[in-house]
């Protein structure tokens, strides 16, 4: 039996609210991580230096035995569908130490310390000098951003160390992983004083194998999370959302058989409505196995054999009810191997484009959408729970949508799981936002890794129809080359979905907007952000605008809108009033209806959200107020304008 015991004696919360390296990939995705890990094991020998040759060889063997399994473990990618497995939650209160100078990591010469906070040392004698103590430190809730858990941390950007203790009885022939839904932004993970690895990127999941490190009792997991913004990071220094730091999504132990189904892709083949194709990938020692895909409700059971790498290609015909917003049918799909079994709920649908049309299951559709940030309704801060996802998506449904743009980074898994169930199509994107360091190879590698991790988690979700590569990035050769590489990478991982980006457009004269961004050539769907009536003239400017495109491709207006403080009233030309926003939406919709190649709209945004760029007192108070709904859940007037438009489209069968 798996048992988990907390050994935390003291729980002091951070001044509880008044109102309430760059390893570019998850450890194992590139070899640099291996070299990161080795010194931690070598440093372990605090014992006197061995003198004899035999002793040295013996130590070398012991060292290799210790290192090899964990290096092997770190070469594993993300485990998909962790909810389909046996897991033990590590959520709850974690002890935390705020460390703005990173003195738990660097010594006073700014060299990585061999004896940092990750060792969780305790004084052994009364004279020992140790300047930290997790067990007497306050706690932070996981999952949760730190900013909204303590007044002291609202604007904090830096390092916080987290500690969680647990016991665990390992069973024979099993493996154990620690899985993080996300931590923003750079994360170093240690178990029992040993480094497991690092992860960079604030919105994607990662895991480390701990099979050989975990012990029956007294495990301590220490996690250093650093949310300092960096020019070379993804996103970079400037964004229009709050830089919520911390372990923002769930943490869990995932128990698997020694050889298990690590990842799979099961979906209709591109362009087909009755042929399923994909692959299953095993991890472990028994890589040559028979794999059976079963869809009991459709009386399907098909077997395949994995190759020496543990991968089996799958391909078979199936007569299935297709997933759509009107009928979001999900099938129970079982993947059986000789050593493992995993279940998932998968919807089957085809998505493609033809000329300026987007086709779902072969039929042209219009994306009645809304943009959403991962911000929690009512309580504020990062959203992370199923309830948060349900509230946001229900509001979106009430607006009349069949589509959501999840801005500006991959959201938590509940969002796409719930969207699958509710029949809402999803655009998911990575935070390649505004002014990324296009020339820097490490930045590109980081962005590629975020694409990999986004796709790895959600490739089996029917709701996800679009992967978006970038948002409002200024034209340059370096940017085009960077984004082309990302696009190529995304296509190599998932040939079935549509690729997009929110692009800029420009005026060719006072009343003509032109879509001719060279990036458009490489995308399937052209996202376009415009703020006519807000940053660009007054609302009636929209009446005089014509839209043109260079491409025979579907265009989605991926952003438009303006700010209004809920309950603030005035005439239709007074900024920040609900009436101004309502008027802006009316003019926008009149304009949008005139664009012949438009195949979707996703106004900015469902709900007001925090932004450090928005200080205006009494109006913004550090919030972007472009929500159709306030952060307290109140519908603004413009909500009903948009709702009426979407209801009309729905009535027309669009
Ligand atoms: C944009 C950005 C979005 C901002 C929005 C705004 O173009 O894509 O992240 O929040 O404008 O409100 O200015």
Boltz pocket constraint, residues with backbone or C-beta under 6 A from the ligand:
constraints:
  - pocket:
      binder: B
      contacts: [[A, 240], [A, 408], [A, 471], [A, 472], [A, 529], [A, 559], [A, 604], [A, 624], [A, 626]]
      max_distance: 6.0
